[in-house]
Amino acid sequence: MQKYYLLLICIFPLISCSQNKKVNSEPGKIEAPIINQNFTTLKFEANGKPCLASINDRYIDFKEKSIFSLSLFIMVNTLDKNKDGHPTDKEALIFNDLQTEIIQELVKVLGNYCYVGTTTMTGYRDILLYIKTEDQKKAIEIMERFKKKQNRIESISFESDPEWEAVSSFYEASALKN
């Protein structure tokens, strides 16, 4: 399973150009790509069950959160599970392929957004993103198409979160771990 998380961490910086961009001092202006990206794997518990998060360290102390103030969390059901409700190796590959498709489509349509990472919980995984508020309608259209063709997608949720409070505990833990 660990090799699939490593694969996931290695692939996404290459796929999503939006997280490979560096924001300069002018809000909203994007500069050249950042070559080295790191993800931190965090282990935690929810309801007494083991969970994992793979968090993009690019956004520790990110100053432009208010530009990408809308969270987009995509819940994907895990159909083939181990005893903890986490995906088997085969299921992890299916999830990674689906996530790659979603990321590629978002890059094409939205351009810039922030890929925060993923969580693996009992029975499902979440894809954690932050987008510009004005891109919500486009993101809904993209995700509704995916939801129609992929029964694993359980839900798509948006929430105004200009301070990224929903993922702040992940970033606090990532900063401490690094």
C-alpha positions in Angstrom: 0.0 0.0 0.0 2.9 2.4 0.8 4.2 2.1 -2.7 0.9 3.4 -4.0 1.0 6.4 -1.8 4.6 7.1 -3.0 3.4 6.7 -6.6 0.5 9.1 -5.8 2.9 11.6 -4.3 5.2 11.4 -7.3 2.6 11.7 -10.0 0.4 14.6 -8.9 3.0 17.3 -9.0 3.6 16.4 -12.6 -0.1 16.3 -13.5 -1.5 19.4 -11.9 0.2 22.5 -13.1 -1.8 24.6 -10.6 0.0 23.3 -7.6 3.3 23.5 -9.3 3.0 27.3 -9.5 4.5 29.8 -7.2 2.5 32.8 -6.2 4.5 35.9 -6.0 3.9 39.0 -3.9 1.2 40.3 -6.2 -2.0 38.5 -5.3 -3.4 36.4 -8.1 -0.2 36.5 -10.2 1.4 33.2 -11.0 5.1 32.6 -11.5 7.3 29.8 -12.7 6.8 26.2 -11.5 8.3 25.0 -8.3 10.5 22.0 -9.1 10.5 20.1 -5.8 7.2 19.3 -4.1 6.9 17.3 -1.0 3.9 15.5 0.6 3.7 14.6 4.2 1.9 11.4 5.2 0.0 11.8 8.5 -1.5 9.0 10.5 -4.5 9.8 12.7 -7.7 8.2 14.1 -11.3 9.0 13.4 -14.0 7.1 15.4 -11.3 4.8 16.7 -10.2 3.7 13.2 -6.8 4.4 11.6 -6.8 7.0 8.9 -4.1 8.5 6.6 -3.6 11.9 5.0 -1.2 12.8 2.2 -0.8 16.5 2.4 0.9 18.8 -0.1 3.6 20.7 1.9 3.6 23.4 -0.8 0.8 25.1 1.1 2.3 25.3 4.6 2.2 29.0 5.4 0.6 29.8 2.0 -0.1 33.5 1.9 -2.7 33.5 -0.9 -5.4 31.4 0.7 -8.0 34.1 0.2 -7.6 33.8 -3.6 -8.5 30.1 -3.5 -11.2 30.5 -0.8 -13.6 27.8 -1.8 -13.0 24.2 -0.6 -13.9 21.4 -3.0 -13.9 18.1 -1.3 -14.6 15.0 -3.3 -15.6 11.8 -1.4 -14.9 8.6 -3.2 -16.2 5.3 -1.8 -13.8 2.4 -1.3 -15.4 -0.7 -2.7 -12.7 -3.3 -2.2 -11.5 -2.8 1.4 -9.1 -4.3 3.9 -10.0 -5.0 7.5 -9.6 -1.3 8.4 -11.9 -0.2 5.5 -8.9 1.1 3.6 -8.5 0.3 -0.1 -6.8 -2.8 -1.3 -3.9 -2.4 -3.7 -6.2 -2.9 -6.6 -8.7 -0.4 -5.3 -5.9 2.1 -4.6 -4.9 2.0 -8.3 -8.5 2.6 -9.4 -8.7 5.6 -7.0 -5.4 7.0 -8.3 -6.6 6.7 -11.9 -9.9 8.4 -11.1 -8.1 11.1 -9.2 -5.7 11.7 -12.1 -8.6 12.0 -14.5 -10.3 14.6 -12.2 -7.1 16.6 -11.7 -6.4 16.6 -15.5 -9.9 17.9 -16.3 -9.8 20.5 -13.6 -6.4 21.8 -14.9 -7.9 22.1 -18.4 -11.1 23.9 -17.3 -10.1 25.9 -14.2 -6.5 26.5 -14.7 -5.2 27.5 -11.3 -6.4 25.8 -8.1 -4.7 24.2 -5.0 -4.4 20.5 -4.6 -4.1 20.0 -0.9 -4.0 16.2 -0.9 -6.1 13.2 0.1 -7.4 11.5 3.2 -8.0 7.8 3.5 -10.8 7.0 6.0 -12.8 3.9 6.8 -14.7 3.1 3.6 -13.8 6.2 1.6 -11.1 8.6 0.5 -11.4 12.4 0.0 -9.7 14.5 -2.6 -9.0 17.9 -1.0 -8.8 21.0 -3.2 -9.2 24.7 -3.0 -10.5 26.8 -5.9 -11.5 30.3 -6.7 -15.1 31.1 -5.8 -15.8 32.2 -9.4 -14.8 28.7 -10.6 -17.5 26.9 -8.6 -20.0 26.5 -11.5 -17.4 25.1 -13.8 -16.2 22.7 -11.1 -19.8 21.5 -10.5 -20.2 20.8 -14.2 -17.0 18.8 -14.3 -17.8 16.8 -11.1 -21.4 16.1 -12.1 -20.0 14.5 -15.3 -17.6 12.4 -13.3 -20.3 11.4 -10.8 -22.6 10.2 -13.6 -19.9 7.9 -15.1 -18.2 6.8 -11.9 -20.4 5.2 -9.1 -17.5 5.5 -6.6 -18.0 9.2 -6.3 -20.2 9.6 -3.2 -20.4 13.3 -2.8 -19.0 16.7 -3.9 -19.0 19.5 -1.4 -18.1 23.1 -1.5 -17.6 25.5 1.4 -16.4 29.0 1.7 -13.2 28.7 3.7 -10.9 31.7 3.0 -8.5 30.7 5.9 -8.5 27.0 5.0 -9.7 26.1 8.5 -10.9 22.7 7.2 -7.4 21.6 6.5 -5.5 23.7 9.1 -4.9 20.8 11.5 -3.2 18.8 8.6 -0.9 21.8 8.0 -0.1 22.3 11.6 0.8 18.6 11.9 2.8 18.7 8.6 4.8 21.7 9.8 5.6 19.9 13.1 6.6 16.7 11.4 8.9 18.5 8.9 
